[in-house]
Amino acid sequence: MILLSFVFSLFVSLPVAGQTSPPPARSAQATRSELESQLASAQREEQTGSESDRDQARMTATNLNDRLTNGDFQVGDRVLINVQGQQTLSDTFTVREGQIVHLPNLTDIELHGVLRSELQGHVYAAVSKYLRDPVVRTGSLVRLAVLGSVGRPGFYSVSADMLLSDAIMNAGGLASNADVSRTTINRAGTVVWRASDVATALKNGETVDQLSLRAGDQLNVGATHPNTFLTIILPVTAAVVGIAVSVVLITRH
């Protein structure tokens, strides 16, 4: 397990093939302008890429459009809000029907159309209508299923600005049969990020938010192909030898 985790750390730190310098710095939580730039890139790819790339670009564009229009927060999501000196306003709050967060004894904050990167400014604007010069800090949690070849498969609530690689380590790290290069991300039974895309995201140090992940998404860590000799040939051979030995013992009696 320790060796696999070391190899995984090395894998995610390697540069992408052909990359001579690190990619431009990006916010751990994507800004609106960054998402708009990604959307424009995906729309160009829809027109010029291979058939496989066009399909992926089309799905990416749909997801980005949804984020930009409806925001990042769904009913049941959890957000962290801390208003300095205000105990009742400092807690983990659940997003309610209508994309509303209720702050006790103060106000409801509507999150429709709000990105995770915009949450702090949005909450500050709402709270400052009632409190003078509030000091506000916020965060958001995403409930992901980390499945496949990891130490502890299951659902985890992770910070939206967590690296994808850390989300894997959070689930116990890699299992003995893990093959990170086969890892995919699924949503409602559909692959939204292919293995090659996930590999690039891991190498580039991308976060849960940068990949536009949302509650219920499944991070499926791949496994190595089973060794044909060990899993098929060897058991069959052992069975044949066992039968032969049984026949010999029976004939001797």
C-alpha positions as CSV (number, residue, x, y, z in Angstrom):
1,M,0.0,0.0,0.0
2,I,2.8,2.4,0.9
3,L,4.7,1.7,-2.3
4,L,1.5,2.2,-4.4
5,S,0.8,5.5,-2.7
6,F,4.4,6.6,-3.4
7,V,4.0,5.6,-7.1
8,F,0.7,7.4,-7.2
9,S,2.2,10.6,-5.8
10,L,5.0,10.3,-8.4
11,F,2.4,9.7,-11.2
12,V,0.4,12.8,-10.4
13,S,3.6,14.9,-10.2
14,L,4.9,13.9,-13.7
15,P,4.4,16.5,-16.5
16,V,2.0,15.8,-19.3
17,A,3.7,14.5,-22.4
18,G,5.0,17.3,-24.5
19,Q,4.5,19.9,-21.7
20,T,7.7,21.9,-21.2
21,S,6.3,24.2,-18.5
22,P,3.6,24.1,-15.8
23,P,0.1,25.0,-17.0
24,P,-1.1,28.5,-16.0
25,A,-2.2,28.9,-12.4
26,R,-5.9,28.3,-11.9
27,S,-8.2,29.0,-9.0
28,A,-8.8,26.0,-6.8
29,Q,-12.5,26.8,-7.3
30,A,-13.2,27.8,-10.9
31,T,-14.2,31.4,-11.5
32,R,-17.0,32.4,-13.8
33,S,-14.5,33.7,-16.4
34,E,-12.5,30.5,-16.2
35,L,-15.7,28.4,-16.8
36,E,-16.7,30.7,-19.7
37,S,-13.2,30.1,-21.3
38,Q,-13.5,26.4,-20.8
39,L,-17.0,26.5,-22.4
40,A,-15.7,28.3,-25.5
41,S,-12.9,25.8,-25.8
42,A,-15.3,22.8,-25.5
43,Q,-17.6,24.4,-28.1
44,R,-14.7,24.7,-30.5
45,E,-13.7,21.1,-29.9
46,E,-17.3,20.0,-30.7
47,Q,-16.7,21.3,-34.3
48,T,-13.1,20.2,-34.9
49,G,-12.2,17.2,-32.8
50,S,-12.4,13.5,-33.5
51,E,-15.8,11.8,-33.0
52,S,-14.8,10.6,-29.5
53,D,-13.4,14.1,-28.6
54,R,-16.6,15.8,-30.0
55,D,-18.8,13.6,-27.8
56,Q,-16.7,14.4,-24.7
57,A,-16.6,18.1,-25.6
58,R,-20.4,18.1,-26.0
59,M,-20.9,16.6,-22.6
60,T,-18.4,19.1,-21.1
61,A,-20.2,22.0,-22.7
62,T,-23.5,20.8,-21.3
63,N,-22.1,20.6,-17.8
64,L,-20.4,24.0,-18.0
65,N,-23.6,25.6,-19.3
66,D,-25.5,24.1,-16.4
67,R,-23.0,25.4,-13.9
68,L,-23.0,28.9,-15.4
69,T,-26.8,29.1,-15.5
70,N,-27.9,27.3,-12.4
71,G,-24.8,27.5,-10.2
72,D,-23.1,24.8,-8.2
73,F,-25.4,24.2,-5.3
74,Q,-28.1,21.5,-5.3
75,V,-30.7,20.6,-2.7
76,G,-29.0,18.5,0.0
77,D,-25.5,20.0,-0.6
78,R,-23.7,21.3,2.5
79,V,-21.9,24.7,2.8
80,L,-19.7,25.9,5.6
81,I,-20.3,29.5,6.8
82,N,-18.5,31.3,9.6
83,V,-19.4,34.8,10.6
84,Q,-16.9,36.0,13.1
85,G,-18.5,36.6,16.5
86,Q,-21.9,35.1,15.5
87,Q,-22.2,31.6,16.8
88,T,-25.6,30.9,15.3
89,L,-24.4,32.0,11.9
90,S,-21.3,29.8,12.0
91,D,-22.0,26.2,11.1
92,T,-22.5,23.7,8.3
93,F,-25.7,24.5,6.6
94,T,-27.8,22.3,4.2
95,V,-29.0,23.7,0.9
96,R,-32.8,23.5,1.0
97,E,-35.5,23.3,-1.7
98,G,-35.2,26.2,-4.1
99,Q,-31.4,26.3,-3.6
100,I,-31.9,28.2,-0.3
101,V,-29.6,28.3,2.8
102,H,-31.3,29.4,6.0
103,L,-29.3,31.5,8.4
104,P,-31.1,31.3,11.8
105,N,-32.7,34.5,13.1
106,L,-31.3,36.4,10.1
107,T,-32.2,35.6,6.5
108,D,-32.5,33.0,3.7
109,I,-29.8,33.1,1.1
110,E,-30.7,32.1,-2.4
111,L,-27.9,30.2,-4.2
112,H,-29.4,29.8,-7.6
113,G,-26.8,30.7,-10.2
114,V,-24.0,31.0,-7.6
115,L,-20.7,29.2,-8.2
116,R,-18.6,27.8,-5.4
117,S,-16.0,30.5,-6.1
118,E,-18.7,33.1,-5.6
119,L,-20.1,31.8,-2.4
120,Q,-18.1,33.9,0.0
121,G,-18.9,37.2,-1.7
122,H,-22.5,36.2,-2.1
123,V,-22.9,35.3,1.6
124,Y,-21.1,38.5,2.6
125,A,-23.5,40.6,0.6
126,A,-26.5,39.0,2.2
127,V,-25.2,39.1,5.8
128,S,-23.9,42.7,5.5
129,K,-27.5,43.9,5.0
130,Y,-28.1,43.0,8.7
131,L,-24.6,43.2,10.3
132,R,-22.1,46.0,9.9
133,D,-18.8,45.0,8.3
134,P,-19.1,41.2,9.0
135,V,-16.1,39.0,8.7
136,V,-17.3,36.0,6.6
137,R,-15.6,32.8,5.6
138,T,-17.2,30.1,3.6
139,G,-16.5,26.7,2.1
140,S,-18.5,24.0,0.3
141,L,-18.5,20.2,0.5
142,V,-19.1,17.7,-2.3
143,R,-20.3,14.2,-1.6
144,L,-18.5,11.9,-3.9
145,A,-18.4,8.1,-4.3
146,V,-14.8,6.9,-4.4
147,L,-15.0,3.4,-5.7
148,G,-12.9,0.7,-7.3
149,S,-9.4,-0.1,-6.4
150,V,-9.0,2.0,-3.2
151,G,-8.4,1.0,0.4
152,R,-11.8,2.1,1.7
153,P,-14.4,2.5,-1.1
154,G,-17.5,4.5,-0.2
155,F,-19.1,8.0,-0.1
156,Y,-17.0,10.9,1.2
157,S,-17.8,14.6,1.7
158,V,-14.8,16.4,0.4
159,S,-13.9,20.0,0.2
160,A,-14.6,21.4,-3.3
161,D,-11.1,22.8,-3.5
162,M,-9.5,19.4,-2.7
163,L,-7.2,17.9,-5.3
164,L,-8.6,14.9,-7.1
165,S,-5.6,12.9,-6.0
166,D,-6.2,13.8,-2.4
167,A,-9.8,12.6,-2.8
168,I,-8.4,9.2,-3.7
169,M,-6.0,9.2,-0.8
170,N,-8.9,10.2,1.5
171,A,-10.5,6.9,0.6
172,G,-7.6,4.9,1.9
173,G,-5.2,5.4,-1.1
174,L,-4.7,2.8,-3.9
175,A,-5.4,-0.9,-3.5
176,S,-2.8,-3.4,-4.5
177,N,-4.4,-4.0,-7.9
178,A,-4.9,-0.3,-8.7
179,D,-4.2,1.1,-12.1
180,V,-4.7,4.9,-11.9
181,S,-4.5,5.3,-15.7
182,R,-7.8,3.4,-16.0
183,T,-9.7,5.7,-13.6
184,T,-13.0,7.3,-14.8
185,I,-15.6,9.6,-13.4
186,N,-19.3,8.7,-13.8
187,R,-22.5,10.6,-13.3
188,A,-25.8,8.8,-13.2
189,G,-24.3,5.8,-15.1
190,T,-22.6,7.9,-17.8
191,V,-18.9,8.5,-18.0
192,V,-18.4,12.3,-17.8
193,W,-14.6,12.1,-17.7
194,R,-12.7,9.5,-19.6
195,A,-9.6,7.7,-18.3
196,S,-7.3,9.9,-20.4
197,D,-9.0,13.1,-19.1
198,V,-8.7,11.9,-15.5
199,A,-5.0,11.1,-16.0
200,T,-4.4,14.6,-17.3
201,A,-6.4,16.1,-14.4
202,L,-4.3,14.1,-11.8
203,K,-1.0,15.2,-13.4
204,N,-2.1,18.8,-13.6
205,G,-3.2,18.8,-10.0
206,E,-6.8,19.7,-10.7
207,T,-9.4,20.0,-7.9
208,V,-12.9,18.6,-7.5
209,D,-14.4,22.0,-8.4
210,Q,-12.2,22.5,-11.5
211,L,-13.6,19.2,-12.8
212,S,-17.1,20.5,-12.3
213,L,-17.9,17.5,-10.0
214,R,-21.1,17.5,-8.0
215,A,-22.8,15.4,-5.4
216,G,-23.3,11.8,-6.3
217,D,-20.6,11.7,-8.9
218,Q,-18.5,8.4,-8.9
219,L,-14.7,8.4,-9.0
220,N,-13.9,4.9,-10.2
221,V,-10.3,4.0,-9.7
222,G,-9.2,1.4,-12.2
223,A,-7.6,-1.9,-11.7
224,T,-4.9,-3.8,-13.6
225,H,-5.9,-6.5,-16.1
226,P,-5.8,-9.9,-14.3
227,N,-2.8,-12.0,-15.2
228,T,-4.1,-14.7,-17.6
229,F,-1.6,-17.3,-16.5
230,L,-2.2,-16.9,-12.8
231,T,-6.0,-16.5,-13.0
232,I,-6.9,-19.0,-15.7
233,I,-4.0,-21.3,-16.8
234,L,-2.7,-22.0,-13.3
235,P,-6.0,-23.0,-11.7
236,V,-6.9,-25.2,-14.6
237,T,-3.5,-26.9,-14.5
238,A,-3.9,-27.4,-10.8
239,A,-7.3,-29.0,-11.3
240,V,-6.0,-31.4,-14.0
241,V,-3.1,-32.4,-11.8
242,G,-5.5,-33.0,-8.9
243,I,-7.7,-35.2,-11.0
244,A,-4.7,-37.2,-12.2
245,V,-3.5,-37.7,-8.7
246,S,-7.0,-38.9,-7.6
247,V,-7.1,-41.3,-10.5
248,V,-3.7,-42.8,-9.5
249,L,-4.8,-43.2,-5.9
250,I,-8.1,-44.8,-6.9
251,T,-6.4,-47.4,-9.2
252,R,-3.9,-48.3,-6.6
253,H,-6.8,-49.3,-4.3
